[in-house]
Amino acid sequence: MWGKNFPFTFDNKRLCIKSGEFQKKSLGDLFTRCSNDPYFLKNLKIEYDLENGFKNYHGEEALSHYHEAAYDAHMTAFVFAHVVKLKMG
């Protein structure tokens, strides 16, 4: 049953290494690099639910939230989207 529902597993760190686009491999470094890539940012729109308590994960305050579970999940997804975008063109 597990294989049918989740047929693929992706490892962000491995994808980043194989892409050849990243020198540093920590999640924070990868996220910072992706967050500062103008090509990526103009082609991806991320909206934050600022009215329901998610103000800390947007803008300058975001960097102080590394290692909070929800923010690490957000950073992981953000980096994954960036690497897929790099590879897909």
N, C-alpha and C positions, 0 to 999 in steps of 0.2 A: 504494500500500500504506500509506503513512504516514497518509493521510486516513481510511482505514478503521479503523485501530487507534487513532488519536488524533483524533477528529472535532472536538473543541472545544479551544480554547486560552483560558485565563482569565488576566487580568493583575490581580493583587491591588491594585496601586496604583490602577489605573483603576476597579476595582470599589469601592474605598474612597472615591474622589473622587465617583463617581456616587451612592453611597449617601447622601451628605450628612450622614453621622454622624461624620465625622472631620475634625479641623482640621489635625493634623500628619500627614505622609504617609510618614515614614521607617519602615522595617520595625520598628526598635526601639520607636518611639513607638506604632505601630499595635499591636504585640504587648503593650506595657504597658497600653494602653487596654483591649484585649480581656481581658487577664488580670485586670483589676480590675472587670469588669462582672458583678455578682452574678446578673443574669438569665441571662446566657450560661453562667456557670459552673455554675449549678444544673441546667442542662439539657444539659450536655455532660460526659461523664466521660472523663478522660484518665488512662491508667495508664502509669507509667514502670517500666522493667525495672531496678529498683534493685540487683538481685543480680548483674547481668552488666555492671557498669561504667558505668551511665548515671546515677549519683548526681548528677553535676555539672549535669544539665539539669533538675533539679527543685528548687524552693524558692529560697532566697536566693542560692545559688551560680549560679543560671541566668543572671542578668544579666551576669555576667562572661564569658559565652561567645558574645556577639554576634560575628558574622563567622566562626565556625567553620562549615564547610559543613553538617555534620549538624544543628547547632542552627539555622542559618538556614533549612534545609528544614523543621524542626519549627515555627519561628515562622511561616513562610509558610503552612503547612497550618493552623495554629491560627487565624491571621487570616482565611484563606479560609473556614474553618468558621464563624467568627463573622459574617462579612459575609453568607454564605448564610443563616444563621439569622436575621439581622436582616431580610433581604428576604423570607424565606419565612414569617416570623411565628412 
